[in-house]
């Protein structure tokens, strides 16, 4: 069936079924593959399959299909499922033509361009994130003839208007939306239902009589914790943005020690005392990093540079360039102190800060102790 994700439904609460969707990255990959098949075979097709990074097979319907001997194009309509999503219903197009050499991915109409450093994509490149790029590459190489290349142009006609409802202008991404997604799947994110599902993870830990657990805001941090730092998957729980809620639930479920491990852009908010880390509720990343850099002896110009940085990664680079790396340990220590206080001193907490590549930035003494019990290996 068109656009079905697994069984199409995700059990997000004990009482309600919410429908999954698929990301703009999945749409772009499916459109690119479909257009390439039409170009090669010179015939109309109505759907195509891709495999997402998490192994789920998506069979997606193709719309507005056109082809001739020189190029082909089609679109996939974004379906966010039951998750509130400003790109839901947007048409994600791919226009394909064969070329000598490898596969080239280009951002067309309505796809933003990166103009400032600090993001996962280099300045001047289209805002098509690394995972969607890899998905597009894999999808087209699946059908591309040997020794043949292709140019893939991704377009979102509504992108210019949609980007006004995103953070892209603040991030220095101009001209359209970003093509996003780390799993290819959009999970329904009803807040109360999602909290219920998170708390279920702690019930499992309690049943296993665990007293120590690692919390990470998302899947990327979890993967780094497992693959790079040796923490067993069974000892890690994703908190999403609800770190405060999960600290409270940890106390309620008999947990005594918590290791916070993840990207500095999320965990620096804990150092500022913000325990729902969604950008609609809180930020203070630059202010917090600037304050701790100042305590470490940063000059006024460095502090101003941190305050003007568009992302946490950009601020991290400024701190590194000025040999102020001890700032990260300060931030980690402060995050742990805040978390302990938030738990009403019922938990012992350590914090490990990572960058987007999973490289270790900073940690506190509690992290060494708690992390050691969880098998954390410093690298």
CORKA-V716019 format. One line per field, one symbol per residue. ss: DSSP state (A for helix, B for strand, O for the rest). phi: phi as a letter, one per 20 degrees, with the letter a starting at -180 (. if undefined). A space follows every 50 residues. Layout:
# CORKA-V716019
ss=???
phi=???
This chain:
# CORKA-V716019
ss=OOOOBOOOBBBOOOOOBBBOBBOAAAAAAAAAAAAAAAAAAOOOOOBBBB BOOOOOBBBBBOBBBBBOOOOBBBBBBOOOOOOOOOOOOOBBBBBBBBBO OOBBBBBOOBBOBBOOOOOOOOOOOBOBOAAAAAAAAAAAAOOOOOOOBB BBBBBOOOAAAAAAAOOAAAAOBBOBBOBOOOOOBBOOOOAAAAAAAAAA AAAAAAAOOOOBBBBBOOAAAAAAAAAOOOOOAAABBBOOOOAAAAAAAA AAOOOOBBBBBBBAAAAAAAAOOOOOOOOOOOOOAAAAAAAAAAAOOOOA AAAAAAAAOOOAAAAAAAAAAOOOOAAAAAAAAAAAAAAAAAOOOOOBBB BBBBOOOOOBBBBOAAAAAAAAAAOOOOO
phi=.fmedmemccfdbfdbedefccffffffffffffffffffelbfcdbbdc dfgenfedddfdclebbbfebbbaccefcemeefbfegnfedecdcbfbf needdcedgndfcfdcfoefdfgneffdfgfggfffgfffffcffgmcdb dddeccgegfffffedeggfenddnreeecpddnddegcgffffgfffff fffffffemedcbddcfbffffffgffddmefgfdccfdleeffgffffg ffdmfdccdecrfffefffffendddefffdabmfffffffffffeoffg fffffffefecffffgfffffdldffgfffffffffgfffffelmececc ccdcefenffdaadfffffffffenfdfc
